[in-house]
Amino acid sequence: MSTVTSADGTRIAYDRIGSGEPLILVDGAMCYRGQGPMTALAKELAPSFTVYTYDRRGRGESGDTQPYAVERELEDLAALLKEAGGSAHLFGASSGAMVALEAVNSGLPVRRLAMYEPPLIVDDSRPPIPADLAAQYERALAQGKPGDAVANFMRQVEVPGFMIALMRLLPVWRKLKGVALTLPYDAAFVTPFQQGKPLPENRWRGVGVPTLVADGGKSPAWMRAGVKALADLLPGAEYRTLPGQTHMIKEKVLAPVLTAFLTR
């Protein structure tokens, strides 16, 4: 493990493996280096890239200077980009895709951008996410009930009730509660675009790098509609569906797709 220091003094922990052009992977909600898909994906990508996986602030071994703002996470990525030599490719999954998108839109020095299933709700194919979801999380956390915040998140991502009840009994639940304080952070990036309305046309006009937006062929219709809408909105973006995949994509399927796009 190594660390960089963000603009507000927050320590951001990261790992680096492989060789080649630098590539930074951005986790989605509840995930970090010790929990989530990016570590396995990094190993698959290491033969072609110098891969950076990091703990987003508030997770794992990274700090969490308050107050939070989405700009702080972009500053975290800026610090990692500097550490990577000044620029890098960027890949984000789920809500991490929206973090990566905002980073590029803000003008950070990213060479190519790849995203997998940013969870956007742009039509009536499923109910919208509550507009006050971040506030709901914050109330549960303020009441000392991180498990309730996690359960709320699970319901929003359509995990069946019996599965949530089962997960509460498993050792992983303690880890999930440990990062529950970051749920409002992810909500800040995605909830405005989960209201069942078309995406704002000019919101990401700062994205001018080659971009891949991908989804899974077995993912729900609402997810795929949102991904396609974003791809259509970004000038020159490539939209691709990975057959047989869901939101929980397999790293051995994703890695060759990313490698092919990022090495063109």
WOFENSUL-V539642 format. One record per backbone hydrogen bond with DSSP energy under -0.5 kcal/mol. CO is the residue of the C=O (numbers start at 0). NH is the residue of the N-H. E is the energy in kcal/mol with one decimal. If there is no record, write none. Layout:
co nh e
CO NH E
CO NH E
This chain:
co nh e
1 13 -2.9
3 5 -0.6
3 11 -3.0
5 8 -2.1
9 5 -3.0
10 12 -0.5
10 62 -3.1
11 3 -2.0
12 54 -2.4
13 1 -2.9
14 52 -1.9
16 50 -3.1
20 49 -1.7
21 88 -2.6
22 51 -3.0
23 90 -2.5
24 26 -0.6
24 53 -0.6
25 92 -1.7
27 30 -1.5
31 34 -1.9
34 31 -3.0
36 40 -2.1
37 41 -2.8
38 42 -1.6
39 43 -1.4
40 44 -1.8
41 45 -1.6
44 47 -2.0
44 48 -1.7
45 18 -1.6
47 20 -0.6
48 18 -0.6
48 50 -0.9
49 22 -2.5
50 16 -2.0
50 52 -0.5
51 24 -2.6
52 14 -2.9
53 55 -0.8
55 58 -1.7
58 61 -2.5
62 57 -2.2
68 71 -1.6
68 72 -0.8
69 72 -0.6
69 73 -1.3
70 74 -2.0
71 75 -1.9
72 76 -1.8
73 77 -2.1
74 78 -2.1
75 79 -1.8
76 80 -2.8
77 81 -2.1
78 82 -2.0
79 83 -2.0
80 85 -2.8
81 84 -1.4
87 110 -2.2
88 23 -2.4
89 113 -2.6
90 25 -2.9
91 115 -2.1
92 95 -2.0
93 96 -1.4
93 97 -0.8
94 98 -1.5
95 99 -2.4
96 100 -2.5
97 101 -2.5
98 102 -2.0
99 103 -2.1
100 104 -2.6
101 105 -1.8
102 107 -1.8
103 106 -1.7
107 109 -2.0
108 87 -1.2
110 209 -0.5
111 89 -2.5
112 211 -2.4
113 91 -2.0
114 116 -0.5
114 213 -2.6
115 93 -2.6
117 119 -2.0
119 121 -0.6
120 195 -1.7
120 196 -0.8
129 132 -1.7
131 135 -2.1
132 136 -2.4
133 137 -2.4
134 138 -2.2
135 139 -2.0
136 140 -2.5
137 141 -2.5
138 142 -1.6
139 144 -2.8
140 143 -1.7
144 147 -0.8
144 148 -1.4
145 149 -2.3
146 150 -2.5
147 151 -2.2
148 152 -2.3
149 153 -2.6
150 154 -2.2
151 155 -2.2
152 156 -1.7
153 158 -2.7
154 157 -1.6
159 162 -0.6
159 163 -1.8
160 164 -2.3
161 165 -1.9
162 166 -2.7
163 167 -1.7
165 168 -1.7
166 169 -1.5
169 172 -1.7
170 173 -1.0
170 174 -0.8
171 175 -2.3
172 176 -2.6
173 177 -1.5
174 178 -0.8
175 178 -1.0
176 179 -1.0
178 181 -2.0
179 182 -2.0
181 184 -0.7
181 185 -1.6
182 186 -2.3
183 187 -1.7
184 188 -0.9
185 188 -0.8
185 189 -1.8
186 190 -2.2
189 192 -2.1
190 193 -2.0
192 120 -1.7
193 128 -2.5
199 202 -1.2
201 204 -1.2
203 206 -1.8
205 207 -0.9
209 112 -2.5
210 237 -2.9
211 114 -2.5
212 239 -2.0
213 116 -2.7
214 241 -3.1
215 218 -1.6
219 223 -2.1
220 224 -2.4
221 225 -1.8
222 226 -2.2
223 227 -2.5
224 228 -2.1
225 229 -2.1
226 230 -2.4
227 231 -2.4
228 232 -1.3
229 233 -1.6
232 234 -0.5
233 236 -2.2
237 212 -3.1
239 214 -2.0
240 242 -0.8
241 216 -2.6
241 244 -1.7
244 217 -2.8
246 248 -1.3
249 252 -1.2
249 253 -2.2
250 254 -2.7
252 256 -0.8
253 257 -2.5
254 258 -2.7
255 259 -2.3
256 260 -1.9
257 261 -3.0
258 262 -1.4
260 263 -1.0
